[in-house]
Each structure stands twice: as C-alpha cells, then as structure tokens.
Amino acid sequence: SAVVAETRLLSDGSGGWFWRVVFAPRAASKVGGEASVVTVRSNQGSVVLKDVLFGDVFLCSGQSNMQMGASALAKNDSKIAAVTRDQIRVMTLEGFPQHPQHAASNSSMESLHATEIQRPWAHANSDSVLGPDRPWPKTYFSAVCLFFGIEVSERRNVPVGLVSASTAGATIEYFCDKETLQQCQRAHPFQHHGVTLGPIGKEGGVIWSNMLVPLTLMPFRAFLFYQGEANGWDSAAYECTFPAMIKQWRREFGPSASQGALERADIPTRHIPFLFVQIAPDKRTDKTLAKIRLAQLSAVKLPAVGCVPAYDLGDNKSPLGPIHPRWKREIGERLERQSRRLVYHQAAPLIGLDALPPMLESVAIFTGILSKAPVNPGGVYESEWVLSQASPTEGAAGEVSWVANLTIGSFEMIRASGTRGCEACCTMSPLDLLLEDKEGHRQSTAMMTVASGIGWYAAAAKVPPGFEAAGLANAYSDYPQCALWAGVGKMPMLPFRLERQAAAPAAGSVPLHWRRGVRGRSSSPGALRTSHPREDGVLAEDV
C-alpha cells in the first residue's frame, strides 16, 4: 500500500483551490503483478484511480525528430508493429499549444486546464502508440521515447511512464521561461522562417508556458530532449540558451521530483538527469548542422547531462526528409545506454563497453615523413605507414606531413568506418586539420588514416608551404561520411573542434592544448599547456 507523505492545498491562480497529494517513497510495482487502486475521499465525495503502477516516469520533449511517431516505422520494425506493453504507460500532449486563450495562463493549474492532451494515459499498445493513420505531424506517440521506454523496462524490470511533449519546427526559445530568455538576450521577438517569434504571456516561450509548466506538478526520473535543427541559423546563441534551459527545467521541476515517489536512497535528487540527442545529418545544408552539434555540447559541462550522437544515422530516402531519419530504434537504445550511467548510476564495468561513445583523452600533433610499409597487420595495432621524424623545414618539398595522434579511452581497436547512408564512405579520415599562415589566413584539409590500435588512432595530412597546424576537428560536417568507432555496431566518437590556445577561441570550439608527440616534434612546444579528460569526454582546461 502507498503511504501519503504530504497533502497540500494550493491555489489554481483563478480564485479556486485544489489538493495535491504526495506519496512517500516506495518500491516500484512488481512487473506482472496486480496494479494498485488509489482512492481519495473527502466530505464531498471520493475519486478512485484504477490500474495505477508505481515506477519511473520520463519526459520526452523537443521538436520534430522527438515528435516523429511510431506509426511511421511500424511497417519496418517488428518491435513497434506488435507492441503490447502493459508495464509501459504513455501520454501525448498536443503538438503546438499556442491557442490565444493559452497565452493568458498565469499558473500551472490554469495551464493544465488549457493544455490539450492528444492522448491521455494508456497502456502502450497498437491503439495508443500507433492509432489511426494520421498525417505528419499529428502522429500518436514518439518513436524515440517509446524505444527508450521499452529498453529501460526490459533491462530494469520496472514499470515505465512516458510523457511525449514535442512540437515540430520549434526553436529552443519556445522551451524557455522569460528569465532564461532574458539571461541569453533572447527575450525580444525575432524572425524564424518568416514568422515573428518571442515570449508569450507571463511565463515565457509558448511551449514552456502552455505545455511544460503543467507538467512541473509531476516528478520525473529524467528528461529526454531531441531538438536543435530549428536553431541551426544561430549556433552562438544556442550555446547560452541550451544549458540555461536545462538549469531552468531542473529548477522548476526539482521540487516536484525531490518530494515525490522518486526520492529513494539510490537516486540523487540534486540534478534531474538530462539526456539529449545530437541532431541527424543532412547533406542539403552547409556547416549549419556541424556548428549546432558543437553548440549542443556546451551542455555537457553541466552535471548529470549526457549526449548521444546521431550524425552517423543518415537516411537520404526518409519520406519525411533526410533530417528526419527513420532509425529511431538506434537513438532510443543509445539514450538507454546513457541512462545506465546518469539515471541508474551503474559503475563503468556494469554499463558495458558498448554503452557510451569513445572518449577523447588527449591529442598529440607532430611532423614527420611517412613511408608506405605495412606494420603489424592483424595485431593489437596496425598501420600501412612508417613515420620518420622531421620538422616542416626538413626533407624534400611536399614530403613532410602533420600527424594527429588521438588517445581514446577504450579497451578496443579504434577504427574509422563509414556512417549509415554514406556516399563517400571513409575515402578520407573523419579528422580535418585546421591550418593557419603567418598572416592569419585559415583553411582546413582532410586527413587520411595512417594507423590505429587499442585506444588510439592516427591520421596525417600534407600541409601547403607557409601553413602550420592550428587545430583539429572530428566529424565536422553536416553529413559526416566517416566516423571513429571503438568496436563494431556501437556509438561513434562525438564531434569536436579543437583549436590551439588563443585569447578568444572561436564560438563553438574548445581550446586545443598541444602536447609533445612521443615519436615526433610538437607543433608549438613553447606555449603549450596540458589537458585532462572529463568524464563526458570533453577536454577541460588545466588551471
């Protein structure tokens, strides 16, 4: 039986009152067991809630890729086509709650009354998940959210509740309150696709004030977020709004989570975990997506924030366009892997070596002359090249190469392999060497794979006379054709763009701290600083 820990009488903001009942922490309902019945009695009558499960509830939000319904995938995915999951409960909110009457909402209860629930709580089955055939985006339930929930339910053996609250085409400003918008100087109206956007009503962005504020009454185990495509035009602003939005959500949802049924000894309540998806590839754009992916990584500096890549999941034949790949099962499964670390706090050996993207630990840049010669084929490391030390001024013209050697936190062979749907699959390495001459002119050149081993990878490039290495980028393309992997069928390394230490690094970049190469000469040994890896894989500055 459930024990009531607290009851509150709260104002609904319009002269009325309502009761809020908070249950004491309790064990999750037994999978396959009987559901609970909750009865609330007063001197004016009673309310009975039947078929109630206690478990982990997740909020799935974002724009079209999170909203994309499972029905679009049912024909090609047996896991969805035959879904019958009594231990998974789903609810979908209306896709774009911007009706005029919503803008006047002043409280969570007022907004709750106005919010349109497209599908109320229901068992996850073909009716609630797929529903009738409806045009995009009026689909029934989020495919990413559903796949994540299925994986969590099967792995944790616990009931799972999933709330889908997404809107196609929405910029991140829609998900922020007024304070957050002001903090990032986004509180003024701005243009997006020819439409003037800006904060609506007292609460801020329309999705926040009319879709998410009502949900702050609910305790969530974690947030899942898939958004960013609509902000590709302003990645610099995204670096502020995205982490600021996460802080805001935790602040507004925090009291609910810390007082509800999620307060258990094994769940820290200081930071609600936040898992997000880097946006998918699309060859129709030019560096827009590459920049916003780096801007998304500004959030991993926050505690309990995890990222999963999707740049390797291209789908040029998607009926909804390449930016909407149909490979939502892979994304849901990747989010579940991140949840093992951030939501369920499993130790690294229990997470599984395939659970997380391979982590960049350090980079060495040096020069040398490469000679063609197979080295240790089929061994713990392999190469088709032999490197002889040489400075940029040594050797014949065009002979000297710049070599990037990456140390990667993995116990498996690091390999470069083509991404899904690639057309020029790994004709070159996923690494680009950033170059600069004495006048400050910059350009980049693709590198080629020269060697790899357990936990390391090396690539090289010839550099035009007068230029030297100024930085290094990985998968810095709107549609990367190649990626670095630790093992087969796992997550690729996250994109990065590292730059030589400067007074003011370019927006979206991380300062690159060179270190002397073991077998070569550092590019700039006099002004180097060391670096150390963070748990999330981002190089952090040593101070």
N, C-alpha and C positions, 0 to 999 in steps of 0.2 A: 504494500500500500504506500501511497505517496504522502509525505508529511508536509504540511503547509508551513513555510518558514516565515512568511510575511504577507500581510494584506495592506493595501494602500487605497485610500480614497483620493482620486485625482480629478482635477477639473478638465473638462473637454475643450476649454477655451471659448465656449459659446454659452455659458451660463448653466451648463449641465455638469453632471458628475458621473464617474464610473469607478468600478472596483478593479484593482489589479492584484492578482494572486500570484505569489512566487513560491514555488515548491522548493523544499530543502534538497540538497544534493542526494541523488540516489543512483543505484545501479541501472544500467541500460536494460530495457526489456529483453527477455530471452528470445532469440531468434527461433521461430517456430512455435513459441508459446502463445498463450492467450493474451489478447490485447487488454488494456485497462479501461475502466469506465470511471469518468470524473463527474461527480455531482456537486453542484454549487446550490446551496439553499439559503433563502432569506425569508423574512416575514411576508414578502410579496410573491413568493413562488420559488421555483427551482429551475436550474438549467442542467441538462445531462449531456455530457460529451462521451460518445461511444467510440470504440475501436481506436483507442489512444495508445501510441507507442512512445517510449522514452528512449532517446538515442542522440545521435549527433546531427545537428542541423547546419546546413551550409547555404550561404547566399551567393548566387551566381549572377554577375552583372557585367555590363559592357555594352558594346554595340553589335553590329550585325553578325559577326562570327560567333559571339556567345548566344545571340538570339536564334541563329540558324537551327531550325527544328529537326528533330529526329526523323520526321516523316520523309525528309529529302534523302535520307540514307537507307531507308528501310528495305528497298529492293536489293541492295548490295551488301547488307550487313545482317547476318543471322541473329546477332545478339540483340538487335533492335526489333527485327521482324517478329520475333517470338517472345518479346519481353513480357514477363509476368512476375512482378517483384512485389509481393505483399509487404516485405520488410523495407521497401523504399516508398516514401510518400513524396509527391510532387505538387507544386503550386506555381502557377504562372500569372504574373501581373501584366496588365495592358501595356502594349509596346510603346506608346507615346502619350502619356497622360498630360497633355498640355491644353485641355479644355479651359475656357476662360474662367469658369467657376472655381477651378483648382487654384488659380493664382492667388486667390484671396485667403487661402488656408493659413491659419496662424498657429496651429498646434498639431501635434501628431494625431490626436483623435479626430480633429476636423479633417485632416488629410486622409486618415484611414477611411472615413465615411465616403470621401470623394473618390478615392483611388478605385479604379476599375480592375477587378480581379478577373482575368480572362478565364482562368481555370482554378477553382478552389482546391483545397487539399484533397488528394485522391491517391489510391494505390497506383503504383507505376505499372500500367498495362497498356494494351494497344489502344484503348479508348482515351485514356488520359494523356498518353505520351504522343500517339500518332494522330488520333482524332480523325475527322473527315478531311478529305483532300482540300486544302485551303491555299490560296495564292501567297507567295512570299510578300511581306514577312509575317503574315498572320498565321504562323505555324504554332503548333501546340506547346511543345516543350523543348528546351535547349538540348542539343545533342551532346555538346561538351559536358554540360552539367550532368546529364544522365550517365554517360560513360564513366565519369569520375565517381558518381554515386555507386554505380554497380561495382567498380573496382574496390572502393572502400568497404562496401557492405560485405563483399566476398572475402576480403583479406582480414577485416577486423571482426567479422561475425557480429555485427551490431546494426540495429535499425538506423536508417539514414533518412533525413528530411532534406529536400532540395527546393529552394525558392529561386525561381528564374525571374529576374527583373532587368531586362535589357531593352535597348532601343536602337534600331538600325540607323546608321549615319550620325550618331550623336558624338559631339566633341566632348572632351573631358570636362569642360566648363559646366556642362549640364549636370554633372555629378557632384559639384562643389557647393558648399554653402557660401553665403555672402562674405563672411570673414576670410575664407580661403581665397576667394576671387580677388578681394581687395589686397590681400597679402602678396599675391602674384601679379598685381596690376591688371587683372582681367575682369574687373567689375563693370567696366564700361561696355556698351554694346559694340559688337564687332561683326564683320561680314564673314559668312561661311556659305559657299555655294550660292551666292547672291541673296542670301537671306540674312537679315539683321538679327543677331543673337545677343543675349545678355542675361543677367539675373532676372528672375521673375518672382515677384512677391517678396515677402519679408524674409523667407528662408534662403533664397539664392537661386541656383540653377533649377530648371523646371523638373528634371528627373530627381534631383535631391529632394526638393520641397514637396513633390507630389507623389513620388513612387517610393523613395527610400526612407524619408522621415517616419512614415507609419511603421516601417519595419524596425525602427530603433526600439520598439517595445519588445522585440523578440531577442532571445540570446542565441548567438551564432557561434559555432565552433571555429569557423574560418570563413574568409572571403575568397571567392574566385573571380578574377577580373580579366576580361579579354577586350581590349579597346586600344585605340591609338591611330588607326588608319585615318580617321577624320581630322587628326591634328598634324598630319604629315607636313602641312604647309608652314608650321611654326614649331619646330622641334626645340628651339631655345626656350620658349615659354613653357613647354611641356616638362622641362627639367625642373621647373618650380611647381607647377600645378599638380603633377602626379604624386610626388612624395608628400606634398602638402595635403592633398586629398586623402591619402592613406592615414595621415595623422588625424585629420578631421573625422574620418569614419571611426577610427578607434576611440576617439574622444566621445563621440556621440553614441556609439553602440556600446562602449565599455561598461557603463553602469548596468546595463541590462545583462551583459554576459557575466559580470562579476557577481550578480545577485541571483542568477537563475540556476537551472539544473546542471549547468556546465561546471560549476565550481566544485571540482574534485581535487584530491591531493596531487594527482598526476598531471593536472592541466594548469600551467601558469596563466593568470588572468591579466597580467600587466599589458601584454600586447596580443590582440587577437591576430592570429596568423593571416597573412595576406599573400596569396599565390596568384601570379599573373602570367599571361602568355605573350611572348613577343610576336609581333604581327607577321603574317604569312608573306610569301614572295609574290611579286607581280612584275613582269618584265615590261609593262606598259609605262612605268614611271622612271624617273631619273634621279637616283640618290635620295629621293624623298623618304622611302621606307628605311633605307640604311641609316639615315640620320635619326629617325624617330625610334628605331630599335636601340640606338645608343642612349637616346634621351630616356627611354623606359628604364634603362639600367641605373639611372640616378636613384631609383627607389630601393635598390638592393643595399644601399648604405644604411637603411633603417633596420632595426632588429626584427626578426621573425618575418622577413619578406623573402619569397622565393620566386625565381623566374624559370620558365621552361621555354625553349626555343621552338619556333615553327617555321623558320626560314628555309628549312630543308624539306618541307612538305608542299612542294609545288603541285599545282593542279590546273594546267592550262585549259583543260577540257571541262572544267566545272561549269554546269549550266547557269550558275549564279556569278560567273566571272572568276578569273584566277585569284583575286584577292579573297575569295570565299572557298578555300579548298574543302573537299568532302572528307578529308582524313581526320574527322573529329574523334574517332576512337583513339588514335595515337595521342592526340592532345589531352584527352581525358585521362588516359593511362599515365602520361607524363606528369600531370598535375597530382595524381595519386602518389606517384613516386616522391614528389617533393613533400607531400603531406606526411610521409613517413618520418621525415626529419623535423619539419617545422610544426606539424599539428600533433603528431603522436610521439615525438621526441625519442625515436629509436636511435640507438647507438649505431655508429657507422657500419660495423660488421653485420648488423641486422637489417640495414637498409637494403643492402645488395649492391654489388659493384656496378650494376647497370642502372641504378636509381637516379643518379644525378649527372649533369653534363660534366665532362672532364674539366678540371680546374687548372687554369694557368697559374704557375707559381713564379716563374722568372723568365727573363728574356736576355740572351747574350747576342750582341751584334758585333761581328768582326769581319775582317777581309782575308782573302786567300785566293789561291789559284786551284781550280777544280780540274781534275783529270779523270777521264772515263775509265772505270775499273770496278767490277763487281766486288763487294766486300761482304763476307759472311752471309751469303744468301740463305734464307730459311732459318737463321739463328735468332737469338734474342734481340739482335739489331740487324738491320740490313741497309745497304747502300749500293749505288752503282757509281759512286764517285769517291775519289781520294782527294783530300784537301791538303795543300801545301801553304804554309804561312807566307803572306806577302802583304805589303802596305799598298795603298792606292797608287803610289808612285813607282812601285816595283813591277817588273815583268813587262812584257810587250803590251802595246796599246790594245785595250779591249779584253785582256786576259784576266784581269783581277775582278773577282766577284765579291759582293757583300753577302754575308751569310747570316741568317737569323736562326738561332738555336733556342727552341722553346722547351723549358722544363715544365712538365704537366703532371699534376697529382693523379696518377693512375698506376695500377699494377698490371696493365695490359699494354699490348702493342698499340701505338698511335699510328693511325693510317689516314691518308687523305682519300676520300671516296666521293663519288657523285651524289648530289642531292636528288630527291624524288622529282621526276619530271624534267631533269636537266637535259639540255641540248648539246652543250659543250662540256661534257662531264669530266672534270678534272684534267682538262688539257693543260692547265696550269695549277699551281698550288692555290689554296684559298687565301694565302697571305699576299698582301701588297706592300711593297717597300715605299715609304714616303721619302722623297728626295728634296734637297734644297741646295741652291748655289750661294755664292758669296753675296750676291745682290738680293737674296731673299726670295728668288723665284722658286716656286714649288711645282712638283709634278709627282706622279706615282708610277710604279712599274710593277707588273705582275711577277711573282717569283715562281720558281719551279722546285718541286720536291727533290731533295738530294739524299736524305737519309731519315730513318726513323727507328725507334726502339721502344722498349718498355718504359713509358713515362717521359719520352722526349721525341721531338720532331724537328727537322732542319729543312730549310728552303734557302735558295740562293737566287741572286739576280745580278746581271751586269749593269753597271751604273755609267751613264754618259759622263764624259770628261767634265770636270768643273763642279760636279754634284757630289754630295755625300748623304749618307742616311740620316734622316731627321725623324723617322717614326715608322711604325709598323701597324698594319690593320689586318684583321681577320674577318672574312665573310662580309666585307664592307661593300655590299651591292644590294640593289633592290631585289634581285633574283640570283642569289649565290648558286653557282654551278658546282661547287665543290665545298666540302666541309671536313673538319678534323674529328675523328671518332676514336674512342677507346673501346675496341671490340666491335662486333657486328650487331646491327639491329638495335642500337642504343641511341642516346641523345648526343647530338654534336656539341662541340665546344661553342659557348656563346660568342657572338661577335664582339670585337673590341677594336679600338683605335687608340694606340699608344703614341705619345709624342715626346720628343726629347724635352727635358725640363726647360720651361720658359717662364717668364714673369707672368704671362697671362695665357694659359693654354686655350686653344680654340674650343668653342662651345661644343659639348658632346664628346669631348676627348678626355682621356686620362693621361696625366704626365707619364712619360716613359723614362724610367730610371735605368740607364745602361749599366751593365757590369762587364768587367773584363772577361773575354772568352777564354776558355781553358786552353784551346788549341790555336788561338789567333789573337789579334790585336783589337782592343776596344776602339770604337769609332771616336770617342772623345774622352779619354781616361782622366783628364784633368779636372773635369767638373761633374763627376758622377756621384750619384747617391744610391744607396742600396734600396731594395724594396722587399716587402714581406707580403705573403698572401693572406687574404681574408678568407673566412670560411665560405663566403659566397663566390669566391673566385676572382674578385676584382682586386687588382694591385693597389695597395694602400701606401701612402707616403710614410716613410720612417722619419719621425721627428724626435 
